[in-house]
Amino acid sequence: MPRDIEPRLLRAFTAAADELHFTRAAARLYVAQQALSRDIRRLEREVGAELFVRTTRQVSLTADGERLLPYARRVLEAQDDLAAAFAGTGDAARPLLVDLNTEGMTSGRVLARARELAPGCELMARFESGLTGAAAEILAGRLDVSFGLFAGLPPAVRARLAHQPVRYEPLAVLLPNGHPLAERPSVPLAALAGETVYAGAGNPRTLEWTEFARRLFAGRGIAVAPPAPVAIGHEEFRRVMAKSRNPVLVVVDFPELPGAVLRPLVDPVPLSPLSMVWRKGLRHPGVEALRAAVSELSRVEGWLDPVTDSWLPDIDLSLIVDKFSLSMDKN
């Protein structure tokens, strides 16, 4: 066993161990699959043991892989703690990069209020596509804060991030003009039976959203639309969606799109548990301002109040908190 193993090799190993799928693990780390496979083979040579059993159908950990996994996690956690310990003073003086995902939504209101609370901080907006992608950017140091479905991230990723619940966002569908459901003021979930609804499938940066949709649609006769080209910007998104004519699963605050109408979903009202997410150990006055803005807006707007006849996925039930229990010393 070598005394020095590169953290990159351990990150490749833990990602593959979490996903048990090399393509998904590579997408999570934003590397080519060949590079990930090469790093894992190198790690296997360095530890002198085979770590995975690979077949054409599945990937699984060997006994040695199972034995290595907790050690690898501890090493990576220690490295993250070390980075956080020496990030404090420098972080406070630099701009904070805040991912809003899309303009005009809840996260934008939080950012606007945080700027009012901390006018001396430079809070710079960014626009990623999904929390899976944003989380990777946060852990790589290229982004500081994002918003999204925290519980939809892999456990190993969640372990390295802090979060604060923001809002239970009601969901809606974007319907192309002329769609039979577009005439309704709201759309019961049962009315989507037989429809194929786009929910980001094929975009490696929005895996948590696609999985959320699968849970919502399960047993309701609603299909998740197959992968579509990843569109950057509203105009490209509109153009790609106009070709398929499929309804699109969105939150109720999603910006208007030419050629489409937005209709809230009801009976039950599906809720997307939105959280603010940042790297554990990050110290920056902008983070505290954002957390204060979340607490204030959640209380005033009732963003975490119970909603009658609503639906939440089982995986997100752990995020249900009393809106009055949010405090600045959490996480």
C-alpha positions as CSV (number, residue, x, y, z in Angstrom):
1,M,0.0,0.0,0.0
2,P,1.5,3.4,-1.0
3,R,1.8,6.1,1.6
4,D,0.4,8.8,-0.6
5,I,-2.7,8.3,-2.7
6,E,-4.0,11.2,-4.8
7,P,-7.4,12.4,-3.6
8,R,-8.5,12.5,-7.2
9,L,-8.3,8.7,-7.4
10,L,-10.3,8.4,-4.2
11,R,-13.0,10.7,-5.5
12,A,-13.3,8.6,-8.7
13,F,-13.6,5.5,-6.5
14,T,-16.2,6.9,-4.2
15,A,-18.3,8.3,-7.1
16,A,-18.3,5.0,-8.8
17,A,-19.1,3.2,-5.5
18,D,-22.0,5.5,-4.9
19,E,-23.4,5.3,-8.5
20,L,-22.4,1.7,-9.3
21,H,-22.4,3.0,-12.9
22,F,-19.2,4.4,-14.4
23,T,-21.0,6.7,-16.9
24,R,-23.1,8.3,-14.2
25,A,-20.0,8.6,-11.9
26,A,-18.0,10.3,-14.6
27,A,-20.9,12.7,-15.3
28,R,-21.0,13.6,-11.6
29,L,-17.3,14.4,-11.6
30,Y,-17.4,16.1,-15.0
31,V,-14.7,13.9,-16.5
32,A,-14.7,11.5,-19.4
33,Q,-15.6,7.9,-18.6
34,Q,-12.2,6.8,-19.9
35,A,-10.5,9.1,-17.4
36,L,-12.6,7.8,-14.5
37,S,-11.8,4.2,-15.5
38,R,-8.1,5.0,-15.8
39,D,-8.1,6.5,-12.3
40,I,-9.8,3.6,-10.8
41,R,-7.4,1.1,-12.5
42,R,-4.5,3.2,-11.2
43,L,-6.0,3.1,-7.6
44,E,-6.4,-0.7,-7.9
45,R,-2.7,-1.0,-8.8
46,E,-1.7,1.3,-5.9
47,V,-3.7,-0.6,-3.3
48,G,-2.9,-4.0,-4.9
49,A,-6.6,-5.1,-5.0
50,E,-9.5,-5.3,-7.4
51,L,-12.2,-2.9,-6.2
52,F,-15.0,-3.5,-8.6
53,V,-16.6,-6.4,-10.4
54,R,-17.6,-5.2,-13.8
55,T,-20.0,-7.1,-16.1
56,T,-21.9,-6.0,-19.2
57,R,-25.0,-5.7,-17.0
58,Q,-23.8,-4.2,-13.7
59,V,-21.0,-2.9,-11.5
60,S,-20.5,-4.0,-7.9
61,L,-18.0,-3.5,-5.2
62,T,-15.6,-6.4,-4.3
63,A,-14.9,-7.2,-0.6
64,D,-11.8,-5.1,-0.9
65,G,-13.8,-2.3,-2.4
66,E,-16.2,-2.4,0.5
67,R,-13.3,-2.4,2.9
68,L,-11.7,0.6,1.3
69,L,-14.8,2.8,1.0
70,P,-15.1,4.1,4.6
71,Y,-11.4,4.9,4.6
72,A,-11.7,6.8,1.3
73,R,-14.6,8.8,2.6
74,R,-12.8,9.8,5.8
75,V,-9.7,10.9,3.8
76,L,-11.9,13.1,1.5
77,E,-13.8,14.5,4.4
78,A,-10.6,15.4,6.1
79,Q,-9.3,17.1,3.0
80,D,-12.6,19.2,2.7
81,D,-12.2,20.1,6.4
82,L,-8.7,21.3,5.8
83,A,-9.7,23.4,2.8
84,A,-12.6,24.9,4.8
85,A,-10.3,25.7,7.8
86,F,-8.1,27.9,5.7
87,A,-10.8,29.4,3.5
88,G,-12.3,31.7,6.1
89,T,-10.5,35.0,6.0
90,G,-9.9,35.0,2.2
91,D,-13.6,34.0,1.5
92,A,-15.0,37.0,3.4
93,A,-13.2,39.5,1.1
94,R,-14.2,38.0,-2.2
95,P,-17.5,38.0,-4.2
96,L,-19.9,35.2,-3.3
97,L,-21.1,33.3,-6.4
98,V,-24.8,32.4,-6.0
99,D,-26.5,30.1,-8.4
100,L,-30.2,31.0,-9.1
101,N,-30.8,28.3,-11.6
102,T,-33.3,30.4,-13.6
103,E,-34.2,34.1,-13.4
104,G,-37.4,35.3,-11.8
105,M,-37.9,32.5,-9.2
106,T,-37.7,32.1,-5.4
107,S,-33.9,32.0,-5.3
108,G,-33.9,35.4,-7.0
109,R,-36.1,36.9,-4.3
110,V,-33.7,35.5,-1.6
111,L,-30.7,37.0,-3.4
112,A,-32.4,40.4,-3.7
113,R,-33.3,40.5,0.0
114,A,-29.8,39.4,1.0
115,R,-28.3,42.2,-1.0
116,E,-30.5,44.6,1.0
117,L,-29.4,43.0,4.3
118,A,-25.7,43.1,3.4
119,P,-25.0,46.0,1.0
120,G,-21.3,45.8,1.6
121,C,-21.1,42.2,0.2
122,E,-20.7,41.5,-3.4
123,L,-23.2,38.7,-4.2
124,M,-22.8,37.7,-7.8
125,A,-25.6,35.8,-9.6
126,R,-24.9,32.7,-11.7
127,F,-27.3,30.4,-13.6
128,E,-26.6,26.7,-13.5
129,S,-28.9,24.0,-14.7
130,G,-29.9,21.8,-11.8
131,L,-28.5,21.1,-8.3
132,T,-26.6,18.0,-9.4
133,G,-24.4,20.2,-11.6
134,A,-24.3,23.1,-9.1
135,A,-23.2,20.8,-6.3
136,A,-20.3,19.6,-8.3
137,E,-19.3,23.2,-9.0
138,I,-19.6,24.0,-5.3
139,L,-17.4,21.1,-4.2
140,A,-14.9,22.0,-6.9
141,G,-14.7,25.6,-5.6
142,R,-16.2,27.2,-8.7
143,L,-19.5,28.2,-7.1
144,D,-20.5,29.0,-3.5
145,V,-24.3,28.7,-3.1
146,S,-27.1,27.1,-5.0
147,F,-30.8,26.2,-4.5
148,G,-32.6,23.0,-5.3
149,L,-33.7,19.5,-4.2
150,F,-31.0,18.8,-1.6
151,A,-32.4,15.4,-0.7
152,G,-32.2,14.3,-4.4
153,L,-28.3,14.5,-4.2
154,P,-26.3,11.3,-3.5
155,P,-25.6,10.7,0.2
156,A,-21.9,11.2,-0.2
157,V,-22.4,14.6,-1.8
158,R,-24.9,15.7,0.8
159,A,-22.4,14.8,3.5
160,R,-20.1,17.5,2.2
161,L,-22.7,20.2,1.9
162,A,-24.8,22.3,4.3
163,H,-28.4,23.2,3.6
164,Q,-31.3,25.3,4.9
165,P,-34.9,24.6,3.8
166,V,-36.4,27.6,1.9
167,R,-39.8,26.7,0.5
168,Y,-42.2,24.0,-0.5
169,E,-42.6,25.1,-4.1
170,P,-45.9,24.1,-5.8
171,L,-45.4,22.6,-9.2
172,A,-47.0,23.4,-12.6
173,V,-46.8,22.3,-16.2
174,L,-45.8,24.3,-19.2
175,L,-48.3,23.4,-21.9
176,P,-47.8,24.3,-25.6
177,N,-50.5,26.6,-27.0
178,G,-53.3,24.5,-28.3
179,H,-52.7,21.6,-25.9
180,P,-56.1,20.2,-24.7
181,L,-55.2,20.9,-21.1
182,A,-54.2,24.5,-21.8
183,E,-57.8,25.8,-21.5
184,R,-58.0,24.7,-17.8
185,P,-57.1,27.2,-15.1
186,S,-55.3,24.3,-13.3
187,V,-54.4,20.7,-14.2
188,P,-55.3,17.8,-11.9
189,L,-52.5,15.2,-11.8
190,A,-54.9,12.6,-13.0
191,A,-55.5,14.6,-16.2
192,L,-51.9,14.0,-17.2
193,A,-52.4,10.3,-17.4
194,G,-51.3,9.2,-20.9
195,E,-49.1,12.2,-21.3
196,T,-45.3,12.3,-21.8
197,V,-43.8,15.1,-19.6
198,Y,-40.4,16.5,-20.0
199,A,-38.4,16.7,-16.7
200,G,-34.8,17.1,-17.7
201,A,-34.0,13.5,-18.7
202,G,-30.6,13.3,-20.4
203,N,-29.2,16.3,-18.7
204,P,-26.5,15.1,-16.3
205,R,-26.8,18.4,-14.3
206,T,-30.5,17.8,-13.4
207,L,-30.5,14.2,-12.3
208,E,-32.3,15.1,-9.0
209,W,-35.1,16.8,-10.9
210,T,-35.7,13.8,-13.2
211,E,-35.7,11.4,-10.3
212,F,-38.2,13.7,-8.5
213,A,-40.5,13.6,-11.6
214,R,-40.3,9.8,-11.7
215,R,-41.4,9.5,-8.1
216,L,-44.3,11.9,-8.8
217,F,-45.4,10.2,-11.9
218,A,-45.1,6.6,-10.6
219,G,-48.4,4.8,-10.7
220,R,-50.2,7.7,-12.3
221,G,-49.8,6.7,-15.9
222,I,-47.6,9.7,-16.7
223,A,-44.3,9.0,-18.6
224,V,-41.1,10.9,-18.3
225,A,-40.1,12.3,-21.7
226,P,-36.9,10.7,-23.2
227,P,-33.7,12.8,-23.3
228,A,-33.8,16.0,-25.3
229,P,-30.9,18.2,-26.4
230,V,-29.7,20.2,-23.5
231,A,-30.9,23.8,-24.1
232,I,-29.0,26.8,-22.7
233,G,-31.1,30.0,-22.4
234,H,-34.8,30.6,-22.6
235,E,-34.9,30.9,-26.4
236,E,-33.2,27.6,-27.0
237,F,-35.3,25.9,-24.3
238,R,-38.5,27.3,-26.0
239,R,-37.3,26.1,-29.5
240,V,-36.4,22.6,-28.3
241,M,-39.6,22.2,-26.4
242,A,-41.7,23.5,-29.3
243,K,-40.5,20.6,-31.4
244,S,-41.6,17.9,-29.0
245,R,-44.8,19.6,-27.9
246,N,-44.5,17.7,-24.6
247,P,-45.7,19.3,-21.3
248,V,-42.8,20.4,-19.1
249,L,-42.7,19.9,-15.3
250,V,-41.8,23.3,-13.7
251,V,-42.4,25.2,-10.5
252,V,-45.2,27.8,-10.4
253,D,-42.8,30.7,-10.5
254,F,-41.2,29.6,-13.8
255,P,-40.9,32.5,-16.2
256,E,-43.4,32.9,-19.0
257,L,-42.4,31.3,-22.2
258,P,-43.7,32.4,-25.6
259,G,-45.9,29.8,-27.2
260,A,-46.8,28.1,-23.9
261,V,-49.0,28.6,-20.9
262,L,-48.3,27.7,-17.3
263,R,-50.9,25.8,-15.3
264,P,-50.6,24.8,-11.6
265,L,-50.9,21.1,-10.7
266,V,-53.6,20.2,-8.2
267,D,-55.4,17.2,-6.7
268,P,-52.9,16.8,-5.0
269,V,-50.6,19.8,-5.2
270,P,-47.1,18.4,-5.8
271,L,-44.4,20.3,-3.7
272,S,-40.8,20.6,-4.5
273,P,-38.8,21.1,-1.3
274,L,-36.4,23.9,-2.2
275,S,-33.2,24.3,-0.1
276,M,-30.3,26.7,0.0
277,V,-27.1,24.7,-0.4
278,W,-23.4,25.6,0.3
279,R,-20.1,23.9,1.1
280,K,-19.7,22.8,4.8
281,G,-17.3,25.1,6.5
282,L,-17.7,28.1,4.2
283,R,-17.5,31.3,6.2
284,H,-18.7,34.4,4.4
285,P,-20.9,37.3,5.5
286,G,-22.9,36.8,2.2
287,V,-23.9,33.3,3.3
288,E,-25.2,34.7,6.6
289,A,-27.1,37.4,4.7
290,L,-28.6,34.8,2.4
291,R,-29.6,32.6,5.4
292,A,-31.2,35.6,7.1
293,A,-33.1,36.4,3.9
294,V,-34.3,32.8,3.7
295,S,-35.5,32.8,7.3
296,E,-37.3,36.2,6.9
297,L,-39.0,35.4,3.6
298,S,-40.0,31.9,4.6
299,R,-41.7,33.3,7.7
300,V,-43.4,36.3,6.1
301,E,-44.4,34.5,2.9
302,G,-45.4,31.2,4.6
303,W,-43.1,29.3,2.3
304,L,-42.8,26.4,4.7
305,D,-46.4,26.3,5.9
306,P,-48.3,23.1,5.4
307,V,-50.3,22.9,2.1
308,T,-53.7,21.1,2.1
309,D,-54.0,18.1,-0.2
310,S,-50.3,18.1,-1.2
311,W,-47.7,15.6,-2.2
312,L,-44.0,15.2,-1.2
313,P,-41.7,12.4,-2.2
314,D,-40.7,10.0,0.6
315,I,-37.0,10.9,0.1
316,D,-37.8,14.5,1.0
317,L,-39.8,14.0,4.1
318,S,-36.7,14.3,6.3
319,L,-36.5,18.0,5.2
320,I,-39.9,18.9,6.7
321,V,-39.3,21.4,9.5
322,D,-41.4,23.8,11.5
323,K,-41.0,27.2,9.8
324,F,-40.5,28.8,13.2
325,S,-37.6,26.5,14.1
326,L,-35.2,28.0,11.4
327,S,-32.3,29.7,13.1
328,M,-29.0,31.2,12.1
329,D,-27.0,28.7,14.1
330,K,-28.2,25.6,12.1
331,N,-25.7,23.7,10.0
